[in-house]
Amino acid sequence: MKNHVTVKANKVAKFREEYHLTPKDNNLRSHTMVLNGIPLKLTNEGDIPIMGPVYNNVRSPIYIDPLSIAFIVYPNFDAPACARH
């Protein structure tokens, strides 16, 4: 199903950025979260790790695993309804 939003997004960017957060081993009581398959933990220096996205074609379906949270970013997305007036 196409609408104004998907048509506009497809003209601007070829890929979307996806960030999928899941508990380690799908254990809801886990103390470790996993971002796009990589466990999130501080670096040896105590810094926050690099949190890179997975890139997928904007025309491909979005799949979200059970027990997860996903953040989907459409670069250069133009949504006039969200603009301040």
trRosetta pair geometry for C-beta under 8 A, 3 or more apart (Angstrom, degrees):
i j d omega theta_ij theta_ji phi_ij phi_ji
1 6 8.0 125 104 15 61 153
2 6 5.3 -125 -141 78 65 124
2 7 5.6 71 179 -56 111 94
3 6 5.6 88 48 16 66 97
3 7 7.0 -133 96 -4 29 96
4 7 6.0 -62 -144 41 27 109
4 8 6.0 24 161 -18 66 112
5 8 6.1 -60 -147 38 24 108
5 9 6.3 22 158 -17 63 110
5 79 7.0 19 -122 -108 96 96
6 9 5.7 -54 -142 39 32 111
6 10 6.2 33 159 -22 65 108
7 10 6.0 -58 -149 35 27 111
7 11 6.8 26 155 -20 62 106
8 11 6.0 -59 -155 32 31 110
8 12 6.7 19 155 -14 65 111
8 77 7.6 87 117 -156 104 69
8 78 5.9 -107 165 65 127 94
8 79 7.9 142 97 -82 146 56
9 12 6.1 -67 -150 38 32 106
9 13 6.6 -39 -179 42 70 94
9 16 7.8 15 171 -79 125 111
9 58 5.7 -164 133 -169 104 139
9 74 4.8 -53 -141 -163 118 149
9 77 5.6 -5 -108 -119 91 95
10 13 7.9 -86 -127 62 19 57
10 58 5.4 -177 -101 107 65 131
10 59 6.3 60 -117 -69 117 89
12 74 7.5 81 78 159 122 104
12 75 7.6 -155 129 97 108 67
12 76 4.7 -155 166 107 122 110
12 77 6.6 162 74 -95 152 40
12 78 6.5 156 -65 0 151 98
13 16 6.8 105 111 -74 131 58
13 58 5.9 121 95 -52 87 139
13 74 5.9 173 43 -175 140 75
13 75 4.8 127 -100 65 147 86
13 76 5.5 149 -54 50 106 104
13 77 7.3 -51 3 -64 126 71
14 57 6.7 -48 162 -133 72 71
14 58 6.4 -149 178 3 22 107
15 55 4.5 11 175 -173 138 103
15 56 6.4 143 -154 72 83 26
15 57 6.1 -59 -103 -97 66 34
15 58 6.4 -154 -114 -36 12 81
15 75 7.6 26 82 20 73 117
16 55 7.3 155 73 -150 37 57
16 56 5.8 -25 57 66 87 81
16 57 7.8 21 13 118 83 14
16 58 5.1 109 -32 -95 99 73
16 72 5.9 8 159 -173 131 92
16 73 6.4 160 -173 79 79 49
16 74 5.2 -38 -116 -94 100 64
16 75 7.5 -175 -122 2 46 76
17 53 3.6 -8 -166 171 96 170
17 54 7.5 129 -161 62 53 41
17 55 6.3 -31 -99 -96 58 66
17 72 7.4 150 81 -162 55 44
17 73 4.0 -12 61 60 105 108
17 74 8.0 -159 24 -68 75 22
17 75 6.7 79 -12 -40 108 95
18 36 7.5 125 105 -93 84 110
18 53 5.8 124 52 -170 38 99
18 54 4.8 -36 66 64 98 93
18 55 7.6 170 17 -88 84 18
18 56 5.8 21 -9 7 126 115
18 62 7.4 170 -104 -136 130 95
18 70 6.3 -22 -164 -165 95 108
18 71 7.4 150 -157 80 46 53
18 72 5.6 -11 -105 -108 75 71
18 73 7.6 -159 -69 24 32 74
19 35 6.4 -25 -165 -160 86 102
19 36 6.6 -78 -138 -42 48 106
19 51 7.0 36 -130 158 123 107
19 53 5.6 -73 -64 -111 78 81
19 54 7.7 160 -79 16 35 80
19 70 6.8 149 79 -158 54 55
19 71 4.3 -6 58 56 109 100
19 72 7.9 -153 27 -69 70 33
19 73 7.5 46 -6 -9 102 106
20 35 7.1 140 74 -157 51 49
20 36 5.5 106 45 -80 87 58
20 54 7.2 -8 4 15 104 128
20 64 7.1 -176 -121 -130 108 68
20 65 6.9 75 -174 19 132 104
20 68 5.5 4 -174 174 92 137
20 69 7.6 158 -155 81 48 44
20 70 4.9 -15 -103 -103 72 88
21 33 5.6 -10 -164 -179 99 119
21 34 7.2 144 -155 74 48 50
21 35 5.8 -18 -96 -98 69 70
21 68 6.1 156 80 -162 50 78
21 69 4.6 -10 58 59 107 92
21 70 7.4 -169 21 -78 70 38
21 71 7.8 45 -10 -5 103 95
22 26 6.6 -34 171 -89 115 63
22 33 7.2 147 75 -162 32 69
22 34 5.0 -26 67 62 84 103
22 65 6.2 -6 -89 79 132 131
22 67 6.2 69 -145 109 89 89
22 68 4.3 -37 -84 -100 86 100
22 69 8.0 -180 -70 23 47 62
23 26 6.2 88 74 -139 91 19
23 27 5.5 -119 129 69 121 50
23 28 5.5 163 11 -101 166 32
23 29 7.8 86 -177 35 150 26
23 30 4.2 143 178 40 102 121
23 32 7.5 107 -165 82 62 57
23 33 6.3 -58 -105 -110 47 60
23 34 7.1 58 148 11 9 93
23 67 6.3 -68 23 157 100 116
24 27 6.3 -22 84 39 66 99
24 30 4.2 -175 48 -174 87 153
24 31 7.9 -21 26 58 125 47
24 32 4.1 28 -23 83 137 103
24 33 7.0 -125 -32 -97 81 11
24 34 5.4 121 -85 -38 63 108
24 39 6.0 27 -95 -109 117 105
25 30 6.3 149 45 -80 89 138
26 66 7.9 44 -142 92 120 90
26 67 5.5 96 -149 77 84 154
27 30 4.2 108 81 -45 99 99
28 67 6.5 -115 -75 -145 91 120
30 33 7.5 142 104 -71 112 43
32 39 5.2 -9 171 -152 126 109
32 40 7.0 168 -169 54 75 69
32 41 6.9 -25 -131 -65 107 98
33 39 7.6 133 85 -151 37 59
33 40 5.0 -6 78 32 87 121
34 37 6.3 2 167 -130 115 11
34 38 6.5 152 -162 69 76 27
34 39 5.3 -44 -101 -91 78 51
34 40 6.8 -168 -103 -7 23 81
35 38 5.7 -32 68 64 75 84
35 40 5.3 68 -7 -58 108 107
35 51 5.6 -42 138 -143 164 94
36 52 7.3 -83 51 87 153 71
36 53 7.1 150 -60 -156 152 30
36 54 5.0 170 -134 -37 128 106
38 49 7.9 -137 131 129 123 148
40 49 6.2 -158 -144 40 66 125
40 51 7.4 13 -110 -97 111 104
41 49 6.7 57 65 -29 45 131
42 46 5.3 -4 170 -143 133 37
42 47 6.5 141 -163 62 82 30
42 48 6.8 -53 -115 -92 71 35
42 49 7.1 -161 -125 -35 22 85
43 46 6.8 -49 68 22 73 17
43 47 4.6 -3 33 53 119 86
43 48 7.8 -1 -5 64 95 10
43 49 5.9 138 -52 -84 86 73
48 51 7.6 -36 151 -26 104 108
53 73 6.9 -92 -102 38 155 119
56 60 5.2 -101 166 61 107 130
56 62 7.8 140 87 -101 151 65
57 60 4.4 94 67 -13 94 106
58 74 6.8 69 -118 -125 117 101
62 70 7.3 155 175 125 114 155
62 72 6.2 -33 -125 -90 141 147
64 68 6.0 -156 -179 81 81 111
64 70 4.7 -116 -113 -7 109 137
65 68 4.5 66 71 2 88 137
74 77 3.8 77 96 -65 108 125
79 82 4.2 35 106 18 115 114
79 83 7.2 174 95 -31 63 79
80 83 5.4 -42 -153 8 43 120
